[in-house]
């Protein structure tokens, strides 16, 4: 069989198999504010400085979650897990401005 036809057939088969998965991965529509949620949760950061502060808070929260997960590790793996979490935090904080710029293009 011709290589071009084989590649085209395989690509088509792959797309046919992945299409239902892509549809299944779409997020449900956001329902809006829930009862008891502070209004500030639904206000977009209007300035680059506010966006950067929010991103830094999110990076800190990710570190806290990673540390919590590390505490569930076996004692032999815990130190390496915590070091990886701390290294990721430092890298993300060092790149925070670039991450903000990528998330909020002008």
Phi, psi and omega in degrees: 000148180295137181299321181297317180294319179298313180296320179295318179295317179294320179296318179296318178297317179299315179297320180296325179284326184274339183303314178296328179292321179296319179294324181290338183273355180292141182285146176292155180298144180285128184280345182100189182300139177261158180301130178092349178285137176293144181299330183297338179294339186249012177256125180290147174291125187269342182239155177302325180294318179293321178297319179294318178299317179297317178298319179296322176296319179294322178295319177296320178294323178296322177297316180299318178294320179296319178297320178298318178294323179296327180294340178274349180289164174296147182306327180292332182262349189298315183296318179294321179297314180296322179295317178298317179298316180293320179296319178297318178300312181298319180294316180295319179294323178293330181258013186302318181296318179294320177297320178296316180298321180291324182282336183228071179294151182276000000 
